[in-house]
Amino acid sequence: MIRLCKCINTTIFRSDEVPFIVSEYHLTAALDELLGRAGSGEILLKKIQFTVRKVSKGDSLHHIGDEVSSLYCVMSGWLTSSRELANGDRQILGFHVPFDLVGFEYLGRADAVSTLTAYEETSVISIPIGSLKKAIEEMPGGAMAIASMLSRRLAAAQTRLCVFSNGKAHVKLAHLFHGLRSKQIRRGVTDYNVLNIPFTQSDIADLLGMTNVTVNRQMKRLREENCVSFKSGKIVILDYERLMSFSDGLIDSTVAVDEFD
């Protein structure tokens, strides 16, 4: 493994067609955004040693029940969090894209509640939980920053619960596209309405708790309504406001949330 401090300003990773330059600016910005405090990322970077790992497609960073000792920042590729159900089906809990920070639920517990798997060839930064917790404890206002971050995630979870409890299939799709678009906005992607995604229609069905037939039908509907277009590995949002009109009032389009973290 490579120490991040030796390659942080020079390493270039690529995910699909989008290059990402790994720099202190990107990492500190990701931590600043997550903790909701400018400067917090820079403080943490000075106190923690990071390592870079490459994960092959299909390999898992941890499985349900494993002891988790690290958080991960995705640098390239995609990760999925999932659970295997008693009937043999899979429930995808979330997709994690470049510069997502994954695993904050393990600050308070050690055993994994989901399996974290590389959907494609992926590079991550491994962040030791013990040293991160110590750095946050020593950071002025660190506890409040964590509390604020968790409150934002709770609000996002409540919205997701509302969508999944009361929303029809087209609402769930609109919610997914809104969340992925929000991630692009946070990452500073210029054309944030173009979603470069590697997952299949079957994966979307697993995530949203729908059948492949339902997903196909609803995606066709959104395409016919000129809300989105579909190309190989891409979903293009053509009319965001019109897409949000399919949310049945369950999604606040003015709030850019990182859903499916």
N, C-alpha and C positions, 0 to 999 in steps of 0.2 A: 504494500500500500504506500501511497505517496503522501507526505505531509503537505497539507493544503498551503501552508505559509510559503512553501518553496515554488509553488506553481500558480498561485492564486491570480496573479496579474497577467499571466501569459497563456494559460490553457484555454483552448477553444473546443467546446463540445458542440455537437450537432444533433438536433432532434427533427427527424423528417427533413423539411427544407429550411428550417429556421435555425440559424447559427446563434449560439449563446456564448458570449465572452465572460468567463468566470473572473470576476474582479471583486475587490473589497467593497466597491460601491454597491454591487448587486447584492452581496451577502448582508452588508449592514442595512441596506434598504429593506431587504426581506424581513430581517429581525425587527427593524424599526416599525414596519407596517404591522407585523404580527403583534408586537407588544404595545403598539399605539404611542410610542414615544421616540421622538427624534433623538439620536445619539446613543440609544440603548444598544443597538447592534454593534457599534464601534467599541463600546465598553466591554461587551461580552467577547468579542473577537480577540481582545487583548489578553483575556484570562483563560481561554479554552484552546486546547489543541484539537484540530480537526484532522481527519483522514479522508481520502477519496477512495471510493470503492466502485468497481465495475461489476454489474450484476447481469448475468446472461438471461436471455428471454426464458421465462418459465421458472427461474430459480426464485426462491423465497428468502427474504431477509429474516423473517421469523414466522412461526406457525402458532395457531391457537394453543395456549397453555405454556409456550416457551417463556423463559425469563428474558425480558427486554432490557437491554443495558444502554441502548443508543437511540437517539432521534435521527432523522434523516432529512437532508435538504436535497431535493431532486435537482440535478444539474442538467441532465438530458434524458430523453426517453419518458416512459410512463410507468407508474406503479399502480397496482390495484389493492385495495383492502377488501377481503371477502370472508365469508363463512360457508362451510359445507353444512347443508341442512340434513336432518335425520332421514329424509326421503331420497337423499342422494343429489338433490338439486343444489345449485350454488346461488348465494345471495351476494352480489357485489355491493359493498357498502360505500365505496368511493373510488374515484380516479385521482391520481396525484401527478401533476405536471411540473415542468421545470420551475424551480424556485419555490415550490410548495415546501413547507416544513411539516413533516409527518411524525406523529407519535407523541404529541403533548399530553395525551391522556395517560401516558406512562410516567408522568412526573409524580403521580400519586399511587401508582400500583405497578407491580413488576411483571405480572403474568399477562401475556398477550390475549386480547379478546377477539382478534381477527388475524388472518394470514395476510402478510404483506409480500406481494409477488411482483416481479418485473414483467410487465406486459410485453415489452420489447427490450432490446439491448439498452441498458440504463446505467447512468453514472450518478452516484449519490455522494454527498458529504456526510460522513458518520460523525455524530455529535454525542460524546459520552454524557449520559443523563446525570451521573453524579457530579461531574465538574460543572455542567450547565446549572444544576440546582444551586450549587455553591456560589457560582458567579452571580446568579439572580438574587440570592439571599444577601450578597455583599453589595449589590448595586442599589444606590439610593432610590427608593420608590419601586424597587423590583417586585415586591409582593403585590402592590397595587397595579402594576403593569400586567402581571399575570392574571389578576382578578378581572381587569378590564378586557383582556383578550378572551378569557373564558366566558365573560358575559356576552361578547359579540358572537361567539360560537354558539352559545345557548340560544340567542335570538335567532340565528340562522337555523338551528335545529328545530325551533318552534315553528318557523315558517315551513320548513320541510315537512314536519308532522302535519301541519294544516293542509299542505298540498297533497300529501299522500293519503290523508284520511278523507278529504272532501273533494279533491280534484279528479277530474276525468282524465282520460289518457292524454288528450292534447295539452292539458294543463301541466302534466308531469313532464312532457317533452319540452314545453316552453320554459319550464323551471330549469331543466337540465341545460338548455342552450343559454339561458340567462346566466347561470352559474359559471359555465365555461367562458362566456364572453367577459364576465367580471374578472376572472383570472387573467385574461389577456390584458384587460385595462390595467390591472395592478402591475403586471410584468412590463408595462410600457410598450406593448406591441402597437405599432402605428395603425395597422389595419386590423383592429380587434374584432371586426365582424367576420373575419375569415378564421374558422376554427380548424386547425390541422389536427385531426384525430385519427388514431390508428385502430380504434376498436370497431367491432362489427355490430350489425343490427341485433344479433343475438346477445351481445354484451349489454347493449342498451336495454334489451328486454329483461336481462338478469338484474340490472341496476334498478329499473323502475317497477319491477314486479308485474310485467306484462308478457303476453305471448309475442312471438315473432310476427304473427299475422297482424296483431293489433298495432305493433310498432310500424310495420310496413304501411298499414292503412293510414295511420295518423301522419306519418312523414309524407306520404303522397298527398294528403290533404293540405299540409302546410306548404308543400311545393306548388300545388295548384292555386293556393291563395296568394302566391308570390311573396311569401314570408321568407322562405329559404330556398336554396338550391343545393344540390348534392353532386359532388365530384369525387373522384377517387381519392380517399383519404382526407376529404375536406367537406365541411359544411359551411356554406356562405349565408350569413344572415342578410337578406336583401332589404327587409323593412322591419327594423327592430320594434317600432311602435305598434305596427300591425301584429307582430308576433306576440307582444305583450297583451294585445286585445284578446288573445286566446287564453289568458290566464284566469279568466272569470273572476278577476278582482282579488285573487289569492296571492299574487306576487306584487311587491312594491318595486316597480321598475326604476325608481329614483335611488334605490339603495343597491350599490354594487357589492354583493356579498360573494365570498369564496365558498360556494356550496360544494358539497361532496369532498371536503378536506378529510 
